[in-house]
């Protein structure tokens, strides 16, 4: 495999990771926005289904959003940044 092939492959992987990062943050924004704007609907649906209080549901959603954000950053941002640094040095 020639160096240009490796650079092309890394460039493609970096583009895929960047798109995944963007989609991940769109998911987080959609989730947080829906929860803020329609929190009572979410509570009415899930609270009655699982017998949760409002505070418990808020904590679950907040922790879920934080977990997804952490996963998106760890699995998409850091590899993308590392690949971009490698490509810049070449």
N, C-alpha and C positions, 0 to 999 in steps of 0.2 A: 504494500500500500504506500503510495507516494505521499509526501508531505501536503501536497495540494488536496489530495483526497481526504486526508485526515482533517485539514482545515475546513473543507466543505462539509464533512460529516459533523464536525463540532459546531459549525455555523448553523446547520439544520437543527441539531439538538438544542442549541441555544434559542433558536426561534420557537421551537415547540415548547420549551420550558417557559419562555416569556409569555406565550399565549395561555399556557396553563396557569401562570401566575395571575394574569389579567382575569381569566375566567373565575379563578378562585376568589379574587377580591370582589368581582361582580356578584358571586354567590353570597359572600359575606354581607355586602351592601344590601342585596335583595332581602336576605334573611333578617338583618337588623331593621331595615326599613319596614318590612312587613310586620315585624314584631312590635315596632314602635307605633305604626299607624293603625294596625288592626289587632292590638294586643288583647282586647276584650273578646274578639272573635276566636282567637287562638285559645284563650283561657276557657271560653265556653265550650269549645270542642274538646280540648285535651284535658281540661280540669275535670270535667264530668266523666270522661272516659277512664281516667286513671286515678280519680279521687285526689287531685292535687290542689293545694292552696295556691293563691296568686303568687305569693313569695317563692314557693318551691318551683313553680313553673318559670318564674323570672330567673332564678338561679340556674336552672337547667339550661335555659336558652342562652344565658350569658356565658356559662361554661362551655356550651357547645360552640358558640361563636368564637370564643377565645381559643378553643382547641383547633377548630378549622383554620383560624388565622395562623396559629403556630405551625400547623402541618403545611399550609401553603408556603409560608416563609421558609421552613426547613427543607422541604422537598422540591421547591421550585425556584425560590429566589437565590438561595446559597449556591446550588449547582449552576444556575444561569450566570451568577456573578463570577464564579470560579472559571467557567468556560470562557467568558468574555475577557477575563484577565489573561488566560492562556493565549487566546487568539490575539490579544493586543501585543503580547511579547513576541509573537512569531513574526 
